[in-house]
Amino acid sequence: DLLTNIKKGTVKLEQLKKEELPEELRNLTLEQQKEYLDKLDQRRQELSRRALELDQKRRSYIAEKLKEDAKNAARDSFDGQVLNILQQQAGRANIRYGTQEKKKE
């Protein structure tokens, strides 16, 4: 990539021939080319920063969902479903089955 090579110093913009330049830079003056590449560099840095932010948000979201899923795993498992059905059937007969009552202070 031209921008990366210029930033590394392996390529000098002044030494490139017009034919070696990308199409969008060929009709620009040297100063305009530098401005264009500076804007492109700023845009890339902004996009990289945004991508890192979004990746962090994604990781946080996934971590939260995994915690929720771990909490719900017992309830969603086969044993949890059977217990839920038994609790519903016992509730019809006014029997509390396998529930813990919260103590009021």
C-alpha positions in Angstrom: 0.0 0.0 0.0 1.4 3.4 -1.0 0.4 5.2 2.1 2.0 2.6 4.4 5.2 2.6 2.4 5.4 6.4 2.5 4.9 6.4 6.2 7.6 3.7 6.7 9.9 5.8 4.5 10.5 3.0 2.0 8.9 5.1 -0.8 9.2 8.8 -1.4 6.2 10.4 -3.1 8.4 12.9 -4.9 10.4 10.1 -6.6 7.3 8.2 -8.0 6.4 8.6 -11.6 2.8 9.5 -12.5 2.3 6.1 -14.0 3.2 4.4 -10.7 0.7 6.4 -8.8 -2.9 5.3 -8.2 -5.5 6.8 -10.6 -6.8 9.3 -8.0 -3.4 10.8 -7.4 -2.2 11.2 -11.0 -3.9 14.5 -11.8 -3.0 16.2 -8.6 0.0 18.4 -7.7 2.6 17.1 -5.2 1.0 19.3 -2.4 -2.5 18.0 -3.3 -1.2 14.4 -3.3 0.3 15.0 0.2 -3.0 16.5 1.5 -5.0 13.6 0.0 -2.7 11.1 1.6 -2.8 12.9 5.0 -6.6 12.9 4.9 -6.6 9.2 3.9 -4.3 8.5 6.8 -6.5 10.4 9.3 -9.6 8.5 8.0 -7.8 5.2 8.4 -6.8 6.0 11.9 -10.3 7.1 12.8 -11.7 3.8 11.3 -9.2 1.7 13.2 -10.0 3.5 16.4 -13.8 3.0 15.8 -13.2 -0.7 14.9 -11.3 -1.2 18.2 -14.2 0.5 20.1 -16.8 -1.6 18.5 -14.7 -4.8 19.1 -14.5 -3.9 22.8 -18.3 -3.3 22.9 -18.8 -6.6 21.1 -16.6 -8.5 23.6 -18.4 -6.9 26.5 -21.8 -7.8 25.1 -20.7 -11.4 24.4 -19.3 -11.7 28.0 -22.6 -10.4 29.4 -24.6 -12.8 27.3 -22.4 -15.8 28.3 -23.0 -14.8 32.0 -26.8 -14.7 31.4 -26.7 -18.0 29.5 -24.8 -19.6 32.4 -27.4 -18.3 34.9 -30.3 -19.6 32.6 -28.6 -22.9 31.7 -30.0 -24.7 34.7 -33.5 -23.3 34.0 -33.3 -24.2 30.3 -31.8 -27.6 30.8 -33.9 -30.8 30.7 -33.8 -31.1 34.5 -34.8 -27.5 34.8 -37.7 -27.9 32.4 -39.0 -31.0 34.3 -38.7 -29.1 37.6 -40.6 -26.2 36.1 -43.4 -28.5 34.9 -43.6 -30.2 38.4 -43.8 -26.8 40.0 -46.6 -25.7 37.7 -48.5 -28.9 38.4 -47.9 -28.7 42.1 -49.0 -25.1 42.1 -52.4 -26.1 40.8 -52.8 -28.2 44.0 -51.5 -25.3 46.2 -48.3 -27.2 46.9 -44.9 -25.5 46.7 -42.4 -27.8 45.1 -38.7 -27.1 44.9 -39.0 -23.3 45.5 -37.1 -21.3 48.0 -39.1 -18.6 49.9 -37.4 -15.3 50.4 -37.1 -14.3 54.0 -38.5 -10.8 54.8 -36.5 -8.8 57.3 
